Amino acid sequence: MVEIGLIGPITGAASGPSQYGLRNTIDYLRYFEEVGITGLSLPPGVTIKLIWADDTMEIPKSISAYQRFVERGVVFLYIYNPTSAEVLKPRCGKDEVPAISMAATEAMIYPPGWIYAYYPTEPERFAVLADWIMGNWDEERPPRVVFMGTDTPYGRAVEVQGIKYGESIGMEMLPMEIVPIMPLDTSPQLLRLVERGVDFIYISSMWVTVVPVMKDAERLGITGKIRFGGYENSQAISLLEALGPTAEGYFAARGAPWYEEVPFLTDM
């Protein structure tokens, strides 16, 4: 039996996306174990066991779970919280345990180590959207863009290099606005941005943050005046279900295909 570990905030403010990820990982490993994928399958008689730990986005719990998993002999780790991945990166290198994170910060990726991600870093993802915005901007003045996110390494991952890149291609980048992971009322931030004439709000968080922000924007009547977008992780079916028509026009740079575009998933 091969054991794989998963560490993530399965409960708490960020639990919605993490629970999706946990269920999807369980399903994928079951499919891989039973069917395999093209060119890759398990040797006869070998099975996979997924063990997981809830870190509730608390670093001490992440470290404790990591230590338990390594002592058990896990051969691979999923680490959902990129902040935890940053902290665990040197430990993975020391113990030679490969891991993959569900998001990428610069400190996690550079310099290269034993933690990987299928996403680019957050500034790299924003750069794609920045080029798209500038390529479709037809006013003489520069577009005014602001980041809105949580006061965490993940939420702020786009800030420094993203602002630098935006300014380098002619954008007017406003100071970042901070909101909780699950905000109760973002009216003060949104009204302040309306006064500053912002054109684009880029939300550097998960969809659990986007839903209340967008509902506040709809209530204030500004969804038609400001364009909203954000991290790919800020999009989900739950976002579309919660917002309905209000989600129309929400944009994000995709680093991975939707499940409908993956043949072995659409055949299931």
C-alpha beads as a LAMMPS data file, in Angstrom:
LAMMPS data file: protein, C-alpha beads

268 atoms
267 bonds

1 atom types
1 bond types

-500.0 500.0 xlo xhi
-500.0 500.0 ylo yhi
-500.0 500.0 zlo zhi

Masses

1 110.0

Atoms # bond

1 1 1 0.000 0.000 0.000
2 1 1 1.185 3.494 -0.899
3 1 1 0.098 6.325 1.406
4 1 1 -0.443 9.887 0.177
5 1 1 -1.062 12.764 2.598
6 1 1 -3.314 15.808 2.277
7 1 1 -3.137 18.876 4.527
8 1 1 -5.743 21.608 4.202
9 1 1 -8.366 23.784 5.915
10 1 1 -11.218 21.281 5.796
11 1 1 -13.114 23.330 8.388
12 1 1 -13.223 27.080 8.958
13 1 1 -13.581 30.060 6.617
14 1 1 -11.748 28.434 3.700
15 1 1 -13.375 25.027 4.093
16 1 1 -15.710 25.232 1.085
17 1 1 -13.011 25.121 -1.611
18 1 1 -10.911 22.672 0.424
19 1 1 -13.799 20.243 0.822
20 1 1 -14.330 20.337 -2.930
21 1 1 -10.652 19.570 -3.392
22 1 1 -10.674 16.727 -0.876
23 1 1 -13.660 15.023 -2.524
24 1 1 -12.166 15.472 -5.987
25 1 1 -8.819 14.056 -4.848
26 1 1 -10.517 11.005 -3.350
27 1 1 -12.427 10.427 -6.601
28 1 1 -9.346 10.909 -8.775
29 1 1 -7.170 8.531 -6.753
30 1 1 -9.923 5.918 -6.841
31 1 1 -10.164 6.285 -10.619
32 1 1 -6.378 6.133 -11.017
33 1 1 -6.197 3.039 -8.833
34 1 1 -8.958 1.233 -10.709
35 1 1 -8.353 2.382 -14.291
36 1 1 -5.071 4.275 -14.505
37 1 1 -4.341 6.919 -17.101
38 1 1 -2.626 6.716 -20.467
39 1 1 0.937 5.499 -20.040
40 1 1 0.752 5.294 -16.254
41 1 1 -0.784 2.767 -13.883
42 1 1 -0.082 1.101 -10.554
43 1 1 1.852 -2.187 -10.426
44 1 1 -0.345 -5.254 -9.809
45 1 1 -1.402 -5.573 -6.183
46 1 1 -0.423 -1.997 -5.229
47 1 1 -3.147 0.229 -3.742
48 1 1 -3.278 3.908 -2.732
49 1 1 -4.484 5.185 0.622
50 1 1 -5.191 8.887 1.119
51 1 1 -4.801 10.215 4.660
52 1 1 -5.750 13.813 5.387
53 1 1 -5.503 16.360 8.176
54 1 1 -7.458 19.544 8.860
55 1 1 -5.127 22.463 9.608
56 1 1 -7.914 25.120 9.770
57 1 1 -5.400 27.482 8.098
58 1 1 -3.202 27.394 11.208
59 1 1 0.516 26.896 10.570
60 1 1 1.255 24.920 13.782
61 1 1 -1.391 22.390 12.786
62 1 1 0.126 22.132 9.300
63 1 1 3.566 21.433 10.754
64 1 1 2.171 18.878 13.189
65 1 1 0.266 17.069 10.416
66 1 1 3.329 17.092 8.192
67 1 1 5.476 15.520 10.905
68 1 1 2.919 12.782 11.539
69 1 1 2.661 12.002 7.840
70 1 1 6.422 11.837 7.323
71 1 1 6.788 9.508 10.299
72 1 1 4.147 7.258 8.685
73 1 1 6.184 7.170 5.488
74 1 1 3.921 9.052 3.060
75 1 1 5.475 9.308 -0.399
76 1 1 3.638 12.430 -1.584
77 1 1 1.711 15.381 -0.141
78 1 1 -1.112 17.661 -1.212
79 1 1 -0.864 20.989 0.635
80 1 1 -3.914 23.164 0.019
81 1 1 -2.897 26.337 1.847
82 1 1 0.021 28.021 0.005
83 1 1 1.055 29.742 3.239
84 1 1 1.528 26.311 4.794
85 1 1 3.398 25.238 1.670
86 1 1 5.846 28.120 2.101
87 1 1 6.531 27.062 5.693
88 1 1 6.819 23.354 4.848
89 1 1 9.012 23.862 1.779
90 1 1 12.370 23.481 3.600
91 1 1 11.069 20.452 5.507
92 1 1 9.983 18.770 2.272
93 1 1 13.440 19.420 0.842
94 1 1 15.192 18.061 3.926
95 1 1 13.001 14.934 4.052
96 1 1 12.858 14.599 0.239
97 1 1 9.062 14.435 0.221
98 1 1 7.532 15.841 -2.975
99 1 1 4.399 17.935 -2.589
100 1 1 1.971 19.890 -4.706
101 1 1 0.101 23.015 -3.642
102 1 1 -3.276 24.149 -4.906
103 1 1 -1.941 27.689 -5.422
104 1 1 1.467 29.212 -6.010
105 1 1 3.249 32.055 -4.250
106 1 1 6.678 33.279 -5.287
107 1 1 8.295 32.127 -2.045
108 1 1 6.844 28.660 -2.568
109 1 1 8.089 28.313 -6.156
110 1 1 11.356 30.287 -6.154
111 1 1 13.979 29.035 -5.697
112 1 1 12.797 25.621 -6.981
113 1 1 12.444 22.946 -4.324
114 1 1 10.323 19.917 -3.516
115 1 1 6.949 21.709 -3.686
116 1 1 5.269 22.143 -7.042
117 1 1 2.064 23.667 -8.423
118 1 1 0.198 23.321 -11.685
119 1 1 -0.579 27.037 -11.455
120 1 1 1.828 29.864 -12.263
121 1 1 2.538 32.349 -9.482
122 1 1 -0.171 34.909 -8.759
123 1 1 1.733 37.875 -10.307
124 1 1 2.280 35.779 -13.442
125 1 1 -1.421 35.028 -13.673
126 1 1 -2.326 38.670 -13.179
127 1 1 0.150 39.683 -15.888
128 1 1 -1.895 37.679 -18.415
129 1 1 -5.058 39.532 -17.438
130 1 1 -3.247 42.871 -17.355
131 1 1 -2.182 42.356 -20.967
132 1 1 -5.763 41.398 -21.849
133 1 1 -7.143 44.522 -20.157
134 1 1 -4.679 46.813 -21.915
135 1 1 -5.318 45.105 -25.256
136 1 1 -9.045 45.851 -24.976
137 1 1 -8.856 49.298 -23.360
138 1 1 -9.986 52.045 -25.756
139 1 1 -9.989 55.173 -23.584
140 1 1 -7.236 57.774 -23.711
141 1 1 -6.613 57.642 -19.955
142 1 1 -5.027 54.549 -18.350
143 1 1 -7.320 51.976 -16.731
144 1 1 -7.507 52.181 -12.944
145 1 1 -6.996 48.753 -11.365
146 1 1 -7.014 47.645 -7.731
147 1 1 -6.356 44.382 -5.913
148 1 1 -8.864 43.342 -3.244
149 1 1 -7.874 40.419 -1.043
150 1 1 -7.141 39.011 2.362
151 1 1 -4.308 40.096 4.632
152 1 1 -2.499 36.775 4.217
153 1 1 0.564 35.721 2.195
154 1 1 -1.795 34.139 -0.355
155 1 1 -4.092 37.162 -0.525
156 1 1 -1.157 39.520 -0.913
157 1 1 0.870 37.251 -3.210
158 1 1 -0.078 39.304 -6.271
159 1 1 0.443 42.718 -4.703
160 1 1 4.080 43.778 -5.112
161 1 1 5.007 42.291 -8.482
162 1 1 1.453 42.680 -9.810
163 1 1 1.429 46.413 -9.128
164 1 1 4.909 46.737 -10.590
165 1 1 3.889 44.932 -13.785
166 1 1 0.610 46.817 -14.149
167 1 1 2.373 50.152 -13.882
168 1 1 5.057 49.048 -16.352
169 1 1 2.447 48.555 -19.110
170 1 1 0.593 51.792 -18.432
171 1 1 -2.048 50.950 -15.826
172 1 1 -2.905 53.170 -12.894
173 1 1 -2.602 50.792 -9.941
174 1 1 -4.412 51.859 -6.756
175 1 1 -3.437 50.728 -3.215
176 1 1 -4.685 47.253 -2.325
177 1 1 -7.973 46.932 -0.416
178 1 1 -8.082 44.361 2.397
179 1 1 -11.174 42.277 3.253
180 1 1 -11.749 39.186 5.462
181 1 1 -11.893 35.732 3.887
182 1 1 -15.674 35.763 4.413
183 1 1 -16.566 39.471 4.615
184 1 1 -19.838 40.591 6.162
185 1 1 -19.967 44.016 4.478
186 1 1 -17.538 45.433 1.931
187 1 1 -19.534 48.602 1.271
188 1 1 -16.831 50.929 2.701
189 1 1 -14.161 49.471 0.407
190 1 1 -16.410 49.447 -2.658
191 1 1 -17.717 52.984 -2.170
192 1 1 -14.168 54.233 -1.655
193 1 1 -13.159 52.636 -4.941
194 1 1 -16.142 54.157 -6.737
195 1 1 -15.023 57.597 -5.525
196 1 1 -11.534 56.901 -6.878
197 1 1 -12.948 55.983 -10.266
198 1 1 -11.647 52.421 -10.346
199 1 1 -12.358 50.461 -13.531
200 1 1 -11.280 46.927 -12.544
201 1 1 -11.294 45.137 -9.179
202 1 1 -9.107 42.028 -9.115
203 1 1 -10.018 39.807 -6.143
204 1 1 -7.005 37.898 -4.848
205 1 1 -8.842 35.267 -2.850
206 1 1 -11.186 32.290 -3.161
207 1 1 -14.801 32.283 -4.288
208 1 1 -16.023 32.377 -0.672
209 1 1 -14.664 35.946 -0.604
210 1 1 -15.979 36.885 -4.042
211 1 1 -19.632 36.023 -3.351
212 1 1 -20.234 38.602 -0.576
213 1 1 -18.164 41.235 -2.409
214 1 1 -20.212 40.813 -5.566
215 1 1 -23.497 40.765 -3.667
216 1 1 -22.511 44.054 -2.011
217 1 1 -21.571 45.483 -5.416
218 1 1 -24.950 44.434 -6.803
219 1 1 -26.772 45.980 -3.833
220 1 1 -24.850 49.243 -4.331
221 1 1 -25.633 49.242 -8.044
222 1 1 -22.019 49.303 -9.237
223 1 1 -21.678 45.952 -11.035
224 1 1 -22.305 47.707 -14.345
225 1 1 -19.777 50.445 -13.599
226 1 1 -16.809 48.352 -12.442
227 1 1 -15.472 45.108 -13.926
228 1 1 -14.683 42.325 -11.468
229 1 1 -12.244 39.437 -11.815
230 1 1 -9.600 37.612 -9.854
231 1 1 -7.618 34.476 -9.144
232 1 1 -8.731 31.333 -10.939
233 1 1 -9.439 29.964 -7.442
234 1 1 -12.067 32.695 -7.099
235 1 1 -14.241 30.912 -9.667
236 1 1 -16.421 27.892 -8.947
237 1 1 -19.816 26.442 -9.747
238 1 1 -20.871 27.664 -6.299
239 1 1 -20.014 31.205 -7.371
240 1 1 -22.300 30.942 -10.392
241 1 1 -25.080 29.373 -8.328
242 1 1 -24.845 32.057 -5.641
243 1 1 -24.629 35.068 -7.962
244 1 1 -26.660 34.055 -10.988
245 1 1 -26.691 36.841 -13.610
246 1 1 -24.475 39.001 -11.380
247 1 1 -21.556 36.693 -12.217
248 1 1 -21.814 37.646 -15.902
249 1 1 -18.568 39.240 -17.020
250 1 1 -16.487 38.024 -14.086
251 1 1 -13.043 37.154 -15.464
252 1 1 -10.019 35.100 -14.442
253 1 1 -6.889 33.727 -16.085
254 1 1 -7.165 29.952 -16.184
255 1 1 -4.132 27.804 -15.537
256 1 1 -6.001 24.488 -15.720
257 1 1 -8.913 23.200 -17.852
258 1 1 -12.463 22.872 -16.622
259 1 1 -13.448 19.291 -15.871
260 1 1 -15.614 19.114 -19.008
261 1 1 -12.425 19.532 -21.050
262 1 1 -10.702 16.489 -19.525
263 1 1 -11.622 13.358 -21.534
264 1 1 -11.413 10.774 -18.745
265 1 1 -13.709 12.890 -16.538
266 1 1 -16.328 13.499 -19.197
267 1 1 -16.425 9.746 -19.896
268 1 1 -17.191 8.860 -16.286

Bonds

1 1 1 2
2 1 2 3
3 1 3 4
4 1 4 5
5 1 5 6
6 1 6 7
7 1 7 8
8 1 8 9
9 1 9 10
10 1 10 11
11 1 11 12
12 1 12 13
13 1 13 14
14 1 14 15
15 1 15 16
16 1 16 17
17 1 17 18
18 1 18 19
19 1 19 20
20 1 20 21
21 1 21 22
22 1 22 23
23 1 23 24
24 1 24 25
25 1 25 26
26 1 26 27
27 1 27 28
28 1 28 29
29 1 29 30
30 1 30 31
31 1 31 32
32 1 32 33
33 1 33 34
34 1 34 35
35 1 35 36
36 1 36 37
37 1 37 38
38 1 38 39
39 1 39 40
40 1 40 41
41 1 41 42
42 1 42 43
43 1 43 44
44 1 44 45
45 1 45 46
46 1 46 47
47 1 47 48
48 1 48 49
49 1 49 50
50 1 50 51
51 1 51 52
52 1 52 53
53 1 53 54
54 1 54 55
55 1 55 56
56 1 56 57
57 1 57 58
58 1 58 59
59 1 59 60
60 1 60 61
61 1 61 62
62 1 62 63
63 1 63 64
64 1 64 65
65 1 65 66
66 1 66 67
67 1 67 68
68 1 68 69
69 1 69 70
70 1 70 71
71 1 71 72
72 1 72 73
73 1 73 74
74 1 74 75
75 1 75 76
76 1 76 77
77 1 77 78
78 1 78 79
79 1 79 80
80 1 80 81
81 1 81 82
82 1 82 83
83 1 83 84
84 1 84 85
85 1 85 86
86 1 86 87
87 1 87 88
88 1 88 89
89 1 89 90
90 1 90 91
91 1 91 92
92 1 92 93
93 1 93 94
94 1 94 95
95 1 95 96
96 1 96 97
97 1 97 98
98 1 98 99
99 1 99 100
100 1 100 101
101 1 101 102
102 1 102 103
103 1 103 104
104 1 104 105
105 1 105 106
106 1 106 107
107 1 107 108
108 1 108 109
109 1 109 110
110 1 110 111
111 1 111 112
112 1 112 113
113 1 113 114
114 1 114 115
115 1 115 116
116 1 116 117
117 1 117 118
118 1 118 119
119 1 119 120
120 1 120 121
121 1 121 122
122 1 122 123
123 1 123 124
124 1 124 125
125 1 125 126
126 1 126 127
127 1 127 128
128 1 128 129
129 1 129 130
130 1 130 131
131 1 131 132
132 1 132 133
133 1 133 134
134 1 134 135
135 1 135 136
136 1 136 137
137 1 137 138
138 1 138 139
139 1 139 140
140 1 140 141
141 1 141 142
142 1 142 143
143 1 143 144
144 1 144 145
145 1 145 146
146 1 146 147
147 1 147 148
148 1 148 149
149 1 149 150
150 1 150 151
151 1 151 152
152 1 152 153
153 1 153 154
154 1 154 155
155 1 155 156
156 1 156 157
157 1 157 158
158 1 158 159
159 1 159 160
160 1 160 161
161 1 161 162
162 1 162 163
163 1 163 164
164 1 164 165
165 1 165 166
166 1 166 167
167 1 167 168
168 1 168 169
169 1 169 170
170 1 170 171
171 1 171 172
172 1 172 173
173 1 173 174
174 1 174 175
175 1 175 176
176 1 176 177
177 1 177 178
178 1 178 179
179 1 179 180
180 1 180 181
181 1 181 182
182 1 182 183
183 1 183 184
184 1 184 185
185 1 185 186
186 1 186 187
187 1 187 188
188 1 188 189
189 1 189 190
190 1 190 191
191 1 191 192
192 1 192 193
193 1 193 194
194 1 194 195
195 1 195 196
196 1 196 197
197 1 197 198
198 1 198 199
199 1 199 200
200 1 200 201
201 1 201 202
202 1 202 203
203 1 203 204
204 1 204 205
205 1 205 206
206 1 206 207
207 1 207 208
208 1 208 209
209 1 209 210
210 1 210 211
211 1 211 212
212 1 212 213
213 1 213 214
214 1 214 215
215 1 215 216
216 1 216 217
217 1 217 218
218 1 218 219
219 1 219 220
220 1 220 221
221 1 221 222
222 1 222 223
223 1 223 224
224 1 224 225
225 1 225 226
226 1 226 227
227 1 227 228
228 1 228 229
229 1 229 230
230 1 230 231
231 1 231 232
232 1 232 233
233 1 233 234
234 1 234 235
235 1 235 236
236 1 236 237
237 1 237 238
238 1 238 239
239 1 239 240
240 1 240 241
241 1 241 242
242 1 242 243
243 1 243 244
244 1 244 245
245 1 245 246
246 1 246 247
247 1 247 248
248 1 248 249
249 1 249 250
250 1 250 251
251 1 251 252
252 1 252 253
253 1 253 254
254 1 254 255
255 1 255 256
256 1 256 257
257 1 257 258
258 1 258 259
259 1 259 260
260 1 260 261
261 1 261 262
262 1 262 263
263 1 263 264
264 1 264 265
265 1 265 266
266 1 266 267
267 1 267 268
